[in-house]
Amino acid sequence: MGKIDVGELFFMSDETDEVNEVEVLATMTVDGREYVAVSLSEDLHDSHDDIDVVFLKVEKDGEYAAIELDEEFEIGLTKYH
């Protein structure tokens, strides 16, 4: 997988296996690991309410994975702000 760009769209499924389109809001590299902050495209373009931001890590094979460690999440949150 190549460089991930802000504004890039892709589909991911949630815990109920519902597939949603998400948009990349930010990318960051921390200690050699790549992370992305994403939000539902629908929320970004159709709503004036608060949006949910999800932080994902980019695996070596280019797949996106949930951040499972609190420390990793805190790093992403700090860098995103």
C-alpha positions in Angstrom: 0.0 0.0 0.0 1.3 3.4 -0.9 1.1 6.7 1.0 -2.2 7.4 2.8 -3.6 10.8 2.1 -5.9 13.0 4.1 -9.3 13.0 2.5 -8.8 9.4 1.2 -12.0 7.3 1.4 -12.3 3.6 2.2 -14.8 1.2 3.6 -14.6 -0.6 7.0 -17.0 -2.7 9.0 -17.9 -2.0 12.6 -18.5 -4.4 15.5 -21.9 -5.3 14.1 -20.4 -6.0 10.6 -22.1 -2.9 9.1 -20.0 -1.5 6.4 -19.4 2.3 6.4 -17.5 4.7 4.3 -14.8 6.5 6.3 -12.6 9.5 5.5 -9.0 10.0 6.6 -8.8 13.1 8.7 -5.1 12.9 9.6 -2.1 10.7 9.3 0.8 10.5 11.7 4.0 8.5 12.3 5.0 7.8 15.8 8.1 5.8 16.7 8.2 4.3 13.2 4.5 3.2 13.3 1.9 4.8 11.0 -1.5 5.8 12.3 -4.6 7.4 10.8 -7.5 9.3 12.3 -10.8 8.6 10.5 -14.4 9.5 10.8 -17.6 8.4 9.0 -17.9 10.3 5.7 -21.7 10.6 6.3 -21.1 12.4 9.6 -18.5 14.7 8.1 -20.6 15.9 5.2 -24.2 15.6 6.4 -24.0 16.7 10.0 -23.3 19.8 12.1 -23.2 17.8 15.2 -20.1 16.4 16.9 -18.3 13.7 15.0 -16.6 10.5 16.3 -12.9 10.2 15.4 -11.4 6.7 15.4 -7.6 6.1 15.5 -6.3 3.1 13.5 -2.8 1.7 13.1 -1.5 0.7 9.7 -0.1 -2.8 9.7 2.9 -3.8 7.7 0.7 -5.3 5.0 -1.1 -2.0 4.6 -4.3 -3.2 6.4 -5.9 -1.0 9.0 -6.3 -2.3 12.6 -7.9 -1.2 15.7 -5.6 0.2 18.4 -5.9 -2.1 21.3 -3.4 -0.7 23.8 -4.4 2.4 25.8 -0.8 3.7 25.5 -1.0 3.7 21.7 -4.4 5.3 21.8 -3.1 8.1 24.1 -0.2 8.7 21.8 -2.5 9.1 18.8 -4.9 11.3 20.7 -2.0 13.6 21.8 -0.5 13.8 18.3 -3.9 14.5 16.7 -4.7 17.4 18.9 
